[in-house]
Amino acid sequence: MTEFDDLESRLREFRPRRPAMIPDERLQRLRGPIWVAVAAGIAAVMFIAAWFHRPPSETVAPTLGTLTTIALEHPDDLDAALTAISRTSLPDVTQPGGALQMLSKL
């Protein structure tokens, strides 16, 4: 039994610790350039996305003054102006799931 007691006392002295990393010099040399390449790739993608991004066209909000001016100076163009304004400011009634579909069920 003394053999087991001796083994048990030796096992109690054991303290687990994390093993050291296996040194790989190739990986250590590539670590910096890899992150630089990744950062450059992300920057290039962001630059290309910003380059191709088109700002939305600005729509002029219709006012009573602008509509009055169109009606007085160019009465033939009033209908076209009202049609263009209605396309951007009114909901699309033909779209399924649109704003007016909920109202039609009430």
HUSULLIN-V107903 format. One record per backbone hydrogen bond with DSSP energy under -0.5 kcal/mol. NH is the residue of the N-H (numbers start at 1). CO is the residue of the C=O. If there is no record, write none. Layout:
BEGIN
nh->NH co->CO
nh->NH co->CO
END
This chain:
BEGIN
nh->5 co->1
nh->6 co->2
nh->7 co->3
nh->8 co->4
nh->9 co->5
nh->10 co->6
nh->11 co->7
nh->12 co->8
nh->13 co->9
nh->14 co->10
nh->14 co->11
nh->23 co->21
nh->25 co->23
nh->28 co->24
nh->29 co->25
nh->30 co->26
nh->31 co->27
nh->32 co->28
nh->33 co->29
nh->34 co->30
nh->35 co->31
nh->36 co->32
nh->37 co->33
nh->38 co->34
nh->39 co->35
nh->40 co->36
nh->41 co->37
nh->42 co->38
nh->43 co->39
nh->44 co->40
nh->45 co->41
nh->46 co->42
nh->47 co->43
nh->48 co->44
nh->49 co->45
nh->50 co->46
nh->51 co->47
nh->52 co->48
nh->53 co->49
nh->55 co->53
nh->61 co->59
nh->67 co->63
nh->68 co->64
nh->69 co->65
nh->70 co->66
nh->71 co->67
nh->72 co->68
nh->73 co->69
nh->74 co->70
nh->77 co->74
nh->78 co->75
nh->81 co->77
nh->82 co->78
nh->83 co->79
nh->84 co->80
nh->85 co->81
nh->86 co->82
nh->87 co->83
nh->88 co->84
nh->89 co->85
nh->90 co->86
nh->93 co->91
nh->95 co->92
nh->98 co->95
nh->101 co->98
nh->102 co->98
nh->103 co->99
nh->104 co->100
nh->105 co->101
nh->105 co->102
nh->106 co->102
nh->106 co->103
END
